[in-house]
Amino acid sequence: MIICSCNVLTKASILETAEKLAHEDVSRPVTPGRVFRALGVRPQCGTCFVTIRRLIADAGITFTCPDPLATVADEDGELTPSELDALVDVAIDAS
């Protein structure tokens, strides 16, 4: 499936590159910009960025800093799935 029509990037090539980047340097978040650079292309319209971020997140690849500055959890110290989804959405919107 083509995710970026400007550069004709497929879902498979994006995920393969994101996995490779995640293993090369675990201290750096995998972002659409890093994926584009690794593939040797430049973003043009940017419409695919949201989809690429979601693909990276859904694949379980770290797309934010691995060591957060603070913990967001209830008083019991547990982070519920709905709270995690909300944090993912905020992180995606911020990047």
OpenMM code with the backbone's topology and positions (N, CA, C; nanometers):
from openmm import Vec3, app, unit

residues = "MET ILE ILE CYS SER CYS ASN VAL LEU THR LYS ALA SER ILE LEU GLU THR ALA GLU LYS LEU ALA HIS GLU ASP VAL SER ARG PRO VAL THR PRO GLY ARG VAL PHE ARG ALA LEU GLY VAL ARG PRO GLN CYS GLY THR CYS PHE VAL THR ILE ARG ARG LEU ILE ALA ASP ALA GLY ILE THR PHE THR CYS PRO ASP PRO LEU ALA THR VAL ALA ASP GLU ASP GLY GLU LEU THR PRO SER GLU LEU ASP ALA LEU VAL ASP VAL ALA ILE ASP ALA SER".split()
positions = [
    Vec3(0.0842, -0.1174, 0.0000),
    Vec3(0.0000, 0.0000, 0.0000),
    Vec3(0.0892, 0.1244, 0.0000),
    Vec3(0.0598, 0.2188, -0.0866),
    Vec3(0.1369, 0.3431, -0.0932),
    Vec3(0.0866, 0.4392, 0.0138),
    Vec3(0.1785, 0.4847, 0.0988),
    Vec3(0.1468, 0.5780, 0.2074),
    Vec3(0.1795, 0.7206, 0.1657),
    Vec3(0.2914, 0.7390, 0.0992),
    Vec3(0.3334, 0.8718, 0.0518),
    Vec3(0.3294, 0.8700, -0.1004),
    Vec3(0.2285, 0.9353, -0.1566),
    Vec3(0.2165, 0.9352, -0.3022),
    Vec3(0.3177, 1.0289, -0.3680),
    Vec3(0.3626, 1.1320, -0.2965),
    Vec3(0.4621, 1.2249, -0.3533),
    Vec3(0.5935, 1.1533, -0.3833),
    Vec3(0.6353, 1.0647, -0.2930),
    Vec3(0.7624, 0.9928, -0.3076),
    Vec3(0.7430, 0.8446, -0.3370),
    Vec3(0.6205, 0.8016, -0.3525),
    Vec3(0.5827, 0.6625, -0.3776),
    Vec3(0.6473, 0.5702, -0.2742),
    Vec3(0.6186, 0.5975, -0.1470),
    Vec3(0.6687, 0.5151, -0.0371),
    Vec3(0.5584, 0.4214, 0.0091),
    Vec3(0.5945, 0.2945, 0.0208),
    Vec3(0.4966, 0.1951, 0.0636),
    Vec3(0.5003, 0.1760, 0.2151),
    Vec3(0.3935, 0.1180, 0.2651),
    Vec3(0.3856, 0.0862, 0.4081),
    Vec3(0.5023, -0.0040, 0.4470),
    Vec3(0.5300, -0.1038, 0.3637),
    Vec3(0.6376, -0.1995, 0.3941),
    Vec3(0.7738, -0.1301, 0.4018),
    Vec3(0.8027, -0.0417, 0.3076),
    Vec3(0.9340, 0.0247, 0.3087),
    Vec3(0.9468, 0.1199, 0.4272),
    Vec3(0.8373, 0.1858, 0.4634),
    Vec3(0.8386, 0.2771, 0.5781),
    Vec3(0.8624, 0.1994, 0.7068),
    Vec3(0.7887, 0.0894, 0.7254),
    Vec3(0.8037, 0.0106, 0.8483),
    Vec3(0.9408, -0.0563, 0.8559),
    Vec3(0.9899, -0.1055, 0.7443),
    Vec3(1.1228, -0.1685, 0.7425),
    Vec3(1.2303, -0.0664, 0.7813),
    Vec3(1.2198, 0.0523, 0.7273),
    Vec3(1.3159, 0.1584, 0.7584),
    Vec3(1.3042, 0.2024, 0.9036),
    Vec3(1.1813, 0.2163, 0.9527),
    Vec3(1.1594, 0.2569, 1.0920),
    Vec3(1.2182, 0.1541, 1.1883),
    Vec3(1.1990, 0.0263, 1.1594),
    Vec3(1.2566, -0.0803, 1.2429),
    Vec3(1.4094, -0.0707, 1.2436),
    Vec3(1.4665, -0.0513, 1.1268),
    Vec3(1.6126, -0.0406, 1.1148),
    Vec3(1.6637, 0.0786, 1.1958),
    Vec3(1.5971, 0.1928, 1.1836),
    Vec3(1.6378, 0.3118, 1.2582),
    Vec3(1.6262, 0.2906, 1.4087),
    Vec3(1.5208, 0.2224, 1.4508),
    Vec3(1.4993, 0.1981, 1.5934),
    Vec3(1.6110, 0.1130, 1.6523),
    Vec3(1.6629, 0.0193, 1.5737),
    Vec3(1.7689, -0.0689, 1.6231),
    Vec3(1.9076, -0.0062, 1.6110),
    Vec3(1.9249, 0.0849, 1.5163),
    Vec3(2.0553, 0.1496, 1.4981),
    Vec3(2.0901, 0.2412, 1.6146),
    Vec3(1.9916, 0.3184, 1.6610),
    Vec3(2.0165, 0.4146, 1.7689),
    Vec3(1.8919, 0.4220, 1.8561),
    Vec3(1.8907, 0.3415, 1.9619),
    Vec3(1.7719, 0.3331, 2.0473),
    Vec3(1.7482, 0.4596, 2.1284),
    Vec3(1.8462, 0.5479, 2.1346),
    Vec3(1.8288, 0.6703, 2.2126),
    Vec3(1.7580, 0.7805, 2.1333),
    Vec3(1.7446, 0.7627, 2.0036),
    Vec3(1.6787, 0.8640, 1.9199),
    Vec3(1.5406, 0.8164, 1.8789),
    Vec3(1.4408, 0.9036, 1.8895),
    Vec3(1.3065, 0.8645, 1.8467),
    Vec3(1.3003, 0.8487, 1.6948),
    Vec3(1.2157, 0.7578, 1.6511),
    Vec3(1.1944, 0.7382, 1.5081),
    Vec3(1.0825, 0.8329, 1.4658),
    Vec3(1.1150, 0.9254, 1.3798),
    Vec3(1.0185, 1.0246, 1.3330),
    Vec3(1.0013, 1.0109, 1.1821),
    Vec3(0.8925, 1.0653, 1.1285),
    Vec3(0.8782, 1.0628, 0.9828),
    Vec3(0.9977, 1.1276, 0.9122),
    Vec3(1.0512, 1.2345, 0.9686),
    Vec3(1.1670, 1.3000, 0.9082),
    Vec3(1.2875, 1.2086, 0.8982),
    Vec3(1.3127, 1.1323, 1.0042),
    Vec3(1.4257, 1.0374, 1.0012),
    Vec3(1.4019, 0.9285, 0.8981),
    Vec3(1.2768, 0.8826, 0.8877),
    Vec3(1.2436, 0.7794, 0.7893),
    Vec3(1.2684, 0.8333, 0.6484),
    Vec3(1.2212, 0.9543, 0.6215),
    Vec3(1.2420, 1.0147, 0.4900),
    Vec3(1.3908, 1.0271, 0.4583),
    Vec3(1.4688, 1.0783, 0.5534),
    Vec3(1.6130, 1.0935, 0.5305),
    Vec3(1.6799, 0.9585, 0.5036),
    Vec3(1.6415, 0.8576, 0.5803),
    Vec3(1.7013, 0.7247, 0.5621),
    Vec3(1.6672, 0.6663, 0.4250),
    Vec3(1.5509, 0.7023, 0.3731),
    Vec3(1.5101, 0.6530, 0.2414),
    Vec3(1.5631, 0.7405, 0.1277),
    Vec3(1.6306, 0.8498, 0.1638),
    Vec3(1.6902, 0.9354, 0.0623),
    Vec3(1.5920, 1.0245, -0.0116),
    Vec3(1.4795, 1.0544, 0.0521),
    Vec3(1.3797, 1.1422, -0.0093),
    Vec3(1.3478, 1.2573, 0.0851),
    Vec3(1.2767, 1.3560, 0.0333),
    Vec3(1.2361, 1.4711, 0.1145),
    Vec3(1.0841, 1.4785, 0.1146),
    Vec3(1.0256, 1.5147, 0.2281),
    Vec3(0.8806, 1.5331, 0.2291),
    Vec3(0.8433, 1.6480, 0.1355),
    Vec3(0.7299, 1.6323, 0.0697),
    Vec3(0.6868, 1.7375, -0.0212),
    Vec3(0.5612, 1.8064, 0.0317),
    Vec3(0.4498, 1.7365, 0.0381),
    Vec3(0.3276, 1.8017, 0.0876),
    Vec3(0.3083, 1.7800, 0.2377),
    Vec3(0.3679, 1.6728, 0.2935),
    Vec3(0.3584, 1.6463, 0.4372),
    Vec3(0.2298, 1.5814, 0.4832),
    Vec3(0.1377, 1.5571, 0.3932),
    Vec3(0.0088, 1.4988, 0.4308),
    Vec3(0.0239, 1.3594, 0.4907),
    Vec3(0.1254, 1.2867, 0.4530),
    Vec3(0.1435, 1.1493, 0.4992),
    Vec3(0.2026, 1.1399, 0.6399),
    Vec3(0.2519, 1.2511, 0.6957),
    Vec3(0.3196, 1.2455, 0.8256),
    Vec3(0.2326, 1.1852, 0.9352),
    Vec3(0.1074, 1.2220, 0.9410),
    Vec3(0.0183, 1.1687, 1.0451),
    Vec3(0.0052, 1.0180, 1.0296),
    Vec3(-0.0110, 0.9720, 0.9068),
    Vec3(-0.0237, 0.8281, 0.8817),
    Vec3(0.1058, 0.7557, 0.9163),
    Vec3(0.2192, 0.8137, 0.8818),
    Vec3(0.3480, 0.7512, 0.9133),
    Vec3(0.3676, 0.7433, 1.0642),
    Vec3(0.3334, 0.8494, 1.1356),
    Vec3(0.3447, 0.8462, 1.2827),
    Vec3(0.2584, 0.7344, 1.3404),
    Vec3(0.1370, 0.7205, 1.2896),
    Vec3(0.0460, 0.6165, 1.3386),
    Vec3(0.1012, 0.4784, 1.3059),
    Vec3(0.1558, 0.4593, 1.1866),
    Vec3(0.2159, 0.3302, 1.1501),
    Vec3(0.3289, 0.2941, 1.2459),
    Vec3(0.4139, 0.3909, 1.2744),
    Vec3(0.5263, 0.3681, 1.3653),
    Vec3(0.4749, 0.3315, 1.5043),
    Vec3(0.3753, 0.4046, 1.5519),
    Vec3(0.3189, 0.3777, 1.6849),
    Vec3(0.2514, 0.2413, 1.6892),
    Vec3(0.1715, 0.2107, 1.5874),
    Vec3(0.0999, 0.0828, 1.5848),
    Vec3(0.1948, -0.0362, 1.5748),
    Vec3(0.3125, -0.0142, 1.5158),
    Vec3(0.4116, -0.1220, 1.5051),
    Vec3(0.4892, -0.1409, 1.6350),
    Vec3(0.4663, -0.0511, 1.7319),
    Vec3(0.5345, -0.0630, 1.8605),
    Vec3(0.6754, -0.0075, 1.8597),
    Vec3(0.7072, 0.0708, 1.7583),
    Vec3(0.8397, 0.1307, 1.7483),
    Vec3(0.8390, 0.2593, 1.8301),
    Vec3(0.9444, 0.2813, 1.9086),
    Vec3(0.9524, 0.4015, 1.9910),
    Vec3(0.9591, 0.5238, 1.9021),
    Vec3(0.8616, 0.6119, 1.9204),
    Vec3(0.8610, 0.7341, 1.8403),
    Vec3(0.8709, 0.8575, 1.9285),
    Vec3(0.8849, 0.8352, 2.0570),
    Vec3(0.9104, 0.9453, 2.1496),
    Vec3(1.0352, 0.9100, 2.2285),
    Vec3(1.0831, 1.0008, 2.3080),
    Vec3(1.2026, 0.9749, 2.3880),
    Vec3(1.1802, 0.8533, 2.4776),
    Vec3(1.2720, 0.7589, 2.4806),
    Vec3(1.2533, 0.6383, 2.5603),
    Vec3(1.2562, 0.6624, 2.7108),
    Vec3(1.3189, 0.7699, 2.7559),
    Vec3(1.3252, 0.8016, 2.8983),
    Vec3(1.2463, 0.9290, 2.9243),
    Vec3(1.1179, 0.9154, 2.9608),
    Vec3(1.0367, 1.0353, 2.9817),
    Vec3(1.0863, 1.1174, 3.1003),
    Vec3(1.0586, 1.2469, 3.0957),
    Vec3(1.0983, 1.3355, 3.2045),
    Vec3(1.0108, 1.3161, 3.3270),
    Vec3(0.8883, 1.2705, 3.3070),
    Vec3(0.7960, 1.2502, 3.4186),
    Vec3(0.7036, 1.1346, 3.3849),
    Vec3(0.6410, 1.0790, 3.4860),
    Vec3(0.5465, 0.9703, 3.4679),
    Vec3(0.4055, 1.0240, 3.4812),
    Vec3(0.3199, 0.9838, 3.3902),
    Vec3(0.1792, 1.0228, 3.3960),
    Vec3(0.1008, 0.8967, 3.4301),
    Vec3(0.0469, 0.8913, 3.5487),
    Vec3(-0.0295, 0.7750, 3.5928),
    Vec3(-0.1260, 0.8168, 3.7026),
    Vec3(-0.2222, 0.7293, 3.7282),
    Vec3(-0.3165, 0.7529, 3.8373),
    Vec3(-0.2436, 0.7413, 3.9704),
    Vec3(-0.3172, 0.7681, 4.0772),
    Vec3(-0.2581, 0.7558, 4.2110),
    Vec3(-0.2054, 0.6152, 4.2373),
    Vec3(-0.2665, 0.5161, 4.1715),
    Vec3(-0.2224, 0.3784, 4.1933),
    Vec3(-0.0951, 0.3446, 4.1142),
    Vec3(-0.0471, 0.4405, 4.0354),
    Vec3(0.0754, 0.4173, 3.9602),
    Vec3(0.0564, 0.3403, 3.8314),
    Vec3(-0.0682, 0.3107, 3.7959),
    Vec3(-0.0974, 0.2343, 3.6750),
    Vec3(-0.1419, 0.3275, 3.5627),
    Vec3(-0.0985, 0.2992, 3.4438),
    Vec3(-0.1403, 0.3739, 3.3266),
    Vec3(-0.2376, 0.2857, 3.2498),
    Vec3(-0.3625, 0.3288, 3.2399),
    Vec3(-0.4649, 0.2492, 3.1726),
    Vec3(-0.4490, 0.2602, 3.0213),
    Vec3(-0.5045, 0.1638, 2.9463),
    Vec3(-0.4959, 0.1717, 2.8002),
    Vec3(-0.5541, 0.3015, 2.7431),
    Vec3(-0.6640, 0.3496, 2.7999),
    Vec3(-0.7226, 0.4737, 2.7480),
    Vec3(-0.6315, 0.5932, 2.7765),
    Vec3(-0.5638, 0.5929, 2.8927),
    Vec3(-0.4684, 0.6999, 2.9232),
    Vec3(-0.3485, 0.6933, 2.8280),
    Vec3(-0.3045, 0.5719, 2.7980),
    Vec3(-0.1935, 0.5546, 2.7049),
    Vec3(-0.2315, 0.6042, 2.5660),
    Vec3(-0.3535, 0.5699, 2.5207),
    Vec3(-0.4000, 0.6172, 2.3906),
    Vec3(-0.4030, 0.7692, 2.3853),
    Vec3(-0.4482, 0.8318, 2.4940),
    Vec3(-0.4534, 0.9781, 2.4994),
    Vec3(-0.3127, 1.0370, 2.4913),
    Vec3(-0.2167, 0.9746, 2.5602),
    Vec3(-0.0780, 1.0221, 2.5547),
    Vec3(-0.0185, 1.0061, 2.4151),
    Vec3(-0.0505, 0.8946, 2.3496),
    Vec3(-0.0013, 0.8718, 2.2135),
    Vec3(-0.0561, 0.9790, 2.1201),
    Vec3(-0.1857, 1.0088, 2.1328),
    Vec3(-0.2465, 1.1115, 2.0483),
    Vec3(-0.1819, 1.2475, 2.0707),
    Vec3(-0.1543, 1.2812, 2.1965),
    Vec3(-0.0893, 1.4092, 2.2274),
    Vec3(0.0513, 1.4121, 2.1684),
    Vec3(0.1245, 1.3014, 2.1820),
    Vec3(0.2610, 1.2955, 2.1285),
    Vec3(0.2608, 1.3073, 1.9766),
    Vec3(0.1642, 1.2430, 1.9123),
    Vec3(0.1548, 1.2504, 1.7666),
    Vec3(0.1221, 1.3924, 1.7232),
    Vec3(0.0291, 1.4553, 1.7918),
    Vec3(-0.0082, 1.5928, 1.7576),
    Vec3(0.1078, 1.6890, 1.7787),
    Vec3(0.1912, 1.6616, 1.8780),
    Vec3(0.3019, 1.7520, 1.9111),
    Vec3(0.4207, 1.7372, 1.8165),
    Vec3(0.4317, 1.6207, 1.7518),
    Vec3(0.5510, 1.5996, 1.6675),
    Vec3(0.5301, 1.6351, 1.5238),
] * unit.nanometer
topology = app.Topology()
chain = topology.addChain("A")
for resn in residues:
    res = topology.addResidue(resn, chain)
    for name in ("N", "CA", "C"):
        topology.addAtom(name, app.Element.getBySymbol(name[0]), res)
